[in-house]
Amino acid sequence: METAEYDADNGWHGLADTMRTQLDSYAKRSWPEGKKSISSLVTVLLGMPDHHGPLLDEAQRRVKGEAVRRGLMIGQFHPRCPEPSVWNSSFKVSRAPQPAFAVRRMALHDILFLHDDPELFVHYEKRFGERYQAGRSGRHLPQRFVDLHDSATQSGSDAAPKSEYIDYQSIDTLLSLQRPHTDQPAEMTFYLIGQAKELLFKLVYEEVSAARLALIVDQADEATWNLRRATAALGSLTTAWDVLAGISPAEFNAFREHLGAASGLDSYMYRMLEFALGRKSEVMARRHADVAGVSASVHRALFRSSVYDEALGLLERRGLLDGGSGDGAPAAEASRRAWARVYHEHGPSSDLFRLGETLMDVAHAFSRWRALHLLLVERTIGNKPGTGGTTGIDWLRQAAEHRFFPELWEARSLLPSSTAAWS
């Protein structure tokens, strides 16, 4: 048994560091022969107020995986500890008059604590899996151990217990993918918002792709419906910046170096979305050329027609767009005139008018997202260069000036001041 002074200023971070120190200490100790499997190192925390007990729970949660990967277990004890006994849920087995934590070797009965986490169960199985093999004398274990082991080893198989909600959306897999590189609380916020943005990029991409296919078969209203959902998703993406704005510069700097060269510049889902909307760049596509499982998708998105290409194709088929340039692509001036005609002559009852306005909704929402990105980065890191090697806010400012579907924007300048023909 040892003691350690509680550092109230560092809260659970300091407790987690103390736990890691004791994990190292436990591994280096020479335990009595024959006693290694039952030896524990108990650390009593001095000067820790009772109401700080939940910080000890959080520190244990953060360090548990590190301990398990070393073949160890770590448990916390304090006057308010809510952990119930696995055998009697009404008995709060980890309550103690003095806050403390204990480190010990992983044991057979730890199936009780590791069966429901696939990543941690792997380390248990490596050490004790043979004990559960049919036909071995060790198979004669408490039935609860056997049931939990069977459940853990069958996880993901048809024999495993099912939750339709969890299985339908793979919630267990989704919620197992958060692995920040530090103990800084703000990094989890940054990490989760980054993953949420990637999911929303995919949502917008899928809706834009569906709109493209609808336009190919002249279903303008169906395309408009898809683009309405894409616009709403872009709104959610924009709101995500508000969450990240809650991370102060000091909080961000505390984990920024752990990002290494990781940068949103290498988001292939974002890049595919840009391509699908019509902003093609072979230079940006080459950033993903050697990424397994990614390069082929990026290549296809780069070279197939965009949703805007198909919108212009529809205008041409409707007789509103005059021919095209020599290479088969409608000229910018002809496209501006075509959209001006749609706005002046058709009106809201026209599917082309609705398509044009919904494309503008997408372009406007995307530009808002970029503008807020620029503001967020400027308030967080100032003029520092970006992690991906860009110039930071100067690069983002240039990106924010870009507009999708430029002829739709420019067509406004061609509209006469007089009343529209359709009104």
N, C-alpha and C positions, 0 to 999 in steps of 0.2 A: 504494500500500500504506500502511496505517495500523496503529497499535497501539491497544489498549484494555486497561485493567486489569480483571482478572477479580475480581468481587465474590463471594467464596465465601458470604457471609451471605445473598445473594439467590438463589443457585443458578441454576436455569434461568430463573426470572422475570427476573433481572437480565440474563442473556444475551439473552433475547427482547427486552428493552427496548433493549439495545445494537444488536441486529439492526435494530429499527425505526428507530433513529436513523440507521443507515447506509443504510437504504433511502431515507430522506429526503435524506441527503447525496448519494447517488448520483443521485437525480432532479434535484438542484439544480446539479450540476456541469456545467461547460462542457467537453465532451470534444472532442478533435481532430477536425477536419472529416474525414469519411469513416471515422472510427474508432469511431463511437458503437455500432455493432452488435457490436463485438468488445471493447469496453472493460469492464473489471472493477474492482471495488473490493474489495480483499482486506484483511481486518482480522485481525491476529494478536493473540491473547489472551495477555496476560502474567500470569504467576503462577497459571496454572490447572494443578492436579495432573493427571497422566495419568488417574487413576481417576475424575476428574470428567467425562471425555469423554462418557458417556451423557447428561449434562445438556445438552451442546451438541446432541446428537441430538434431544432433546426440544424444545429451543428452536427448532430448525430446523423440526420437525414443526408446531409451533404457528404459526410465522410464514410458512411456505411459501405458504399460501393468500392472505395479505395481499400478498405479493410478486407472485404470479401475477396477481392482480386489477389490479396496476399495470403489468403487462407485463414483470415482472422475474422472475428466478430467484435462489434463494439456496441455497448448498450449504455443508456443514460438513466440516471435516477435523480429525482428531486421531489420536493413536497407536493408539487402540482402535476406530476407526470401522468398523462392520461392513458398510457399504454396498458391494455388489459391483459390478463393472463390468457394464454391460448386455450387453456383447459376450463377456465371459469371467467367469462367476460365481465362479471360484476366485481371481480377482484383486481384492483389496480396494482399489479405486481411490481411495477417500477417506482412506486412512491417510497421516498426515503426522507428522513429528517434533514439530511445534509446533501446538497447537490454533489453528484459524483458521476463518473463514467468508468466502465470496466472494459478491458481488452482481454480477449482469450482466443484460443485456437478454435477454428470451426469444428463442430461436432456433428455426429449423426442426427441428433434431434433438431438441427438447424433447418431441416426441411420445413419446419413449422414457420420459419421466417423468410425463407428464400424461394418457396415454391411458386409464388405468384409474380416473380420478376424474371423473365427469360434470360436476361443478360447476367443476372447474379446466379441463377440456378445452374448455369453452365459450370461454374466453379464448384458448386456443391456436387454436381454429377461427376465431375472429374475425380473427386476424392472418394465419393461414397456410392457411385452408381453400381459397382459390382455387388454391393450388399443387397441390392434389390432384384438381382437376377433370379428368375424362376429356377427352382431345383437346388439352389444353394441353401445351406443351413441358415445363412444370414437373412434369407427371405422371411424367416419367422420374426417379423418386426411388428411393433404396434400397428394395428390395422389403419389407424389414421395416417401414419407415416407412409404406408404403402399406397393408400388412396391419394394422398397429396403428390407422391412421386409419380404415380401413374397419370394423374391429371397434368402434371408439369411436363412429362415426357410426351404426352399426347397432344399438347397445346398446338392448335393449328390443324390437327387432323380431324377427320369426320367423327371420331369417337369422343372428342373433347366436348365438354359442356358448352352450350351456345347461348349467346345473347344476341338476338336479332339486330338490335340497335348497334351494338359494338361491331358485329360482323359485317353489317351492311355497309358501314362507312370505315371499317378498319380502324376504329377509334383507338384500340390498344396499340396498334402499330404507329399511328399518328402521334400519340402522346408519349411514345418511347423515343422519339427522334430529337428531343431537345437535349443537347450536350454542350453547354457553354464551357469555355476553356478556363474560366476563373470563378472565384467565389463572389465576385462583385454583383450585388443584386440587380443593378441596372443592365448587366449583360444579358440576363434572362429576358428582360423586356426587349432589348435590341434583337436578340436571337429570335424570339417568337414573332415579333413584327416582321423580321426578315423572311421567316418561313411563311407567314400569312400573306405577305406581298407576293411571294412566288406562286402561291395557290391562286391568288386573285389574278395575277398575270395569266395563268393558265385558263382561268374562267373567261377573261376577256378574249384571249386568243381563240378559245373554242367557239364563243359566240360570233366573233368576227369571221371565223372560218365557215361557220354555218351560214352567215349572211352572204358570204362570197358564193357559196354553192347555190343559194336561193336566187341570187342575181343572174347566175349563169343560165337558169331556166326561166328568167323573166318574172320571178315572183318577188316584186319589189316590196310589197307589204310584209311578206314573211321575213325578208331581210331586215326591214325596219324594226320588226319585233325583236329579232336577235340583237340588233344594235341598241335598242332601248335597254336591254339587260346589260349589255357591255358598258353602256354609259353609267348605269347604276353601280356596277362593280368598280368602275374608275372612281366614282365618288367615294366608295369604301377605301380604295387605295389612297385617295387624297386625305381622308380622315386619319389614316395610319400615321401621317406625319405629325398630327397633333399629339399622338401618344409619344412618339420619339422626342418631340419638343419638351417633354417632361424630364428628359435626361439632361442634367447640367453638363457644361463642358468638363468640369472636374470629374464627374462620374464617368463620362465617356473616355476621358484620357486614362482613367484607371485600368481600362481593359483594351484600349485601342491597339496597343503594340501586339496584343495576342491575335489580332486579325491578320497579321503578316501582310501579304499582298492580296488578301481576299478583298474583292471589290464587286459592287453591283454592276460594274462594267462587264463582268463575266457572267451575268445572268443570261443564260441561253433562252429562257422562257421570255424574258423581256425582249431580247433581240429578235426572236421569232415573231413576237407581237408587232414590233416595229416593221418587220418585213411584210407581215400580213396586212398592215395598214398602208404600205406603199413606200416606206423609207428603206430602200435596199442599200446594202454596203458590203461588198466583197471583202473589204479590209476588216470590218468588224466580224464577219463570218469566219475569217481565218483564225480568229482567237479561239475558236472551238474546233478547229480542223483535226486536232489529235485527241480530242476528248471522246473516249469510248462511250458508245450508246447515245451520243449527243450530236456528233458531227453530221450524220446522215439526215437527221430531222432538221437541223439548221440549214443544211444545203437545200433540202426540198423547199423550205419556207422562203429561201432566198430566190429561187429560180421559178417558182410558180407564180401565177398572177395574184395580185393583191385584190382586196375587196374594192379598192378604188378603181383599179383597172376594169373590174367587172361592172362597176357602176357606170363608167364611161362607155363601156361596151353596150350597156342597156340604152343609154342615151342615143348612141349611134343607131341601134336597131329601131328605136322609136322615131328616127328621122330628125332628131334635134341637134345632132353633132355632125358637122360636115367632114366627111372623109378623115384623113389623118396625114401624118408626115410620111416621108418616104419609107421609113422603116416599119410602118404599120401602127405606130403609136399615135394617138390623137394629139395634135399640137396644143400647147398651153392656151394660146389665144382662142382657138376654136372651142376648147373646153370652157373657158370663161364665158364666151358668148352663149354656149348651150345652157349653162347653169343660170345665166341672167334671163334667158327665155323662160326657163322653168319657173323662176320666181315672178317674172312679170306677167306671164300669160296663163299660168296654170292655177296656182293657189292651193290651199289646204285640202281641197277635195281630190287632188291629184296624188297618185301614189308616188310620182317622181318628186313632187314638192315635199312630201313627207319623208322620202328617202334623203333628199338633200339636207333638210333640217336635222334629221337624225344623224347623218354623217357629221354635220357641224356640231351636234351635241357631243359626239365622240371626240372630235378634234379639240373642242373647247375644254372638255373634261381632262383630256390628256395634257393640254397646255397648262391648266391649273395645277395638275399634279407635278409637272416639271417646275413650275414657278415656286411652289411651296417647298419642293426638294431643295432648290437653290437657297431659299431663305433659311431652311432648317440647317443646312450645312454651314452657311455663313455664321449663324448664331452659335453653332456648336464648335467648329474648328477654325473659324476665321479664314485667314488666307493660307493655311497650311495646304500642302499638296495632298491629293487623294491617295488612298492606299493602293489603288490600281495603277499608279504611275501617272495619273492625269494632273493637270494644274489646279485641280480643286474647283473653287467657285468660278474661276474664269472659264473653265471647260463647261461647267453646268450652266453658266450664263449664256454661252453660245448655244448649248443644246436647248435652252428654254426659248430661244428666239425662233426655233423651227416650228412650222405649222404643217400638220397633216392636211391633205386635200387643198393645196394652196389656191387652186382655181375657184373653189367654192368661196373662199374668203375674198378673193379679188373680184368675184362676180358682183359683190355688193357695190363696188365703185362704178359698175356699168349700168346700174338700175336708174331709170329716169326719176326725177323728183315728182312726176305726175302720179295720179292714182293708178294702181296696177290694173291691167286689163281684165283681170278676173273678179275684181271687187265690185 
